[in-house]
Amino acid sequence: MTLMLTVLALATTGCHDRNYVRDFTPRTNFDALWEIIDTKYCYLNEKGIDWNGVREVYQPKIDSVKSVYGLFDVLAQMLDTLQDGHVNLYAPFDVSRCRGWYEDYPENFSSTILYSSNYLGNDYRISAGMEYGLIEDGKVGYIRYASFSNPFSAYGMKYIDAMFEHCKGIIIDVRNNGGGSLEYSAQLAASFFTERTVTGYIAHKTGPGHSDFSTPEPLYTDPKNAPIDWSSRHVVVLCNRRSYSATNDFVNRVKMAPRVVVMGGVTGGGGGMPLSSELPCGWMVRFSAVPMYDAEMNTTEFGVMPDVEVTMDSASMSEGRDAIIDAAVQYLSKFIK
């Protein structure tokens, strides 16, 4: 145990003043992490998690750890019971991550097929953080937006709009988009609305209890914040289980737009805005702290269902076809003359 504490001290105090005192006791850090989640995590009730029971399972394990890595692993395993992609433990030597929220779902995306000659090919352009081009002999505009961390602007999107001038429909593909900026999500979603619309709600923690939240406040999607006006366009948004966090928010918003249809699979969730806290040893934990809901006050943490559920099947994939894109094209074909 002495060796473990020495290694832990060296691994976490290098950037602090020599007089800065850390507490490296494993039990102290276990208790601190457990309390942070108990008092600040926002989905214990919604997920039906017995956090006291979780403590009973993992607390005995903490007394037998023999290395800094062992301590990390026990803490990470405890966090994994939350099954939340917004929950991570950060140490100088590792970052914990949860995969269970997407592993049991169809992948519903193939970059090999997408960038084949059947779809986007090699002739696409890049602007405003988006890859875009024409498919179906120029009848449908296609946008691949891979991350809401990629900034876009009205100036850049005008070039996309110019290419799509004669298209009767647009496909916006946010499959495997792991999120990014909620501001970008709200702005892009606003492009498809004609009027300011309540598309969700948000609440805040007001105390340490699992049910201590403020009265939910409305979240608006407002076309005055849009980078482009595509409210008159027929649009299909493609999503899958790895459409997460800000992308989850985007899909939730656009489902209420008048001319948008969402196709693919259920999104990954990530409906809680994350915050971070520091453990006594200096490690950081990120966790969902601010719950978000749809316009009917349903939690979005478990994902947003598409309007039309479509799954990529092995038979069509073997022929180089993306069943989700094909379904979107088929839907838009009725608007193409």
Buried (B, 14 or more C-beta within 10 A) or exposed (E): EEEBBEBBBEBBBEEEEEEEEBEBBBEBBBBBBBBBBBBBBBBBEBBEBEBEEBBEEBBEBBEEBEEBBBBBBBBBBBBBBBBBBBBBBBBEEBEBEBEEBBEEBBBBBBEEBBBBEBBBEEEBEEBBBBBBBBBBEEBBBBBBBBBBEBEBEBEBBEEBBEBBEEBBBBBBBBBBBBBBBBEBBBBBBBBBBEEEBEBBBBBBBEEEEBEEBEEBEEBBBBBEBBBBBBBEBBBBBBBBBBBBBBBBBBBBBBBBBEBBBBBBBBBBBBBBBBBEBEBBBBBEBBBBBBBBBBBEEBBBBBBBBBEBEBBBEEEBBEEEBBBBBBBBBEBBEEBBE
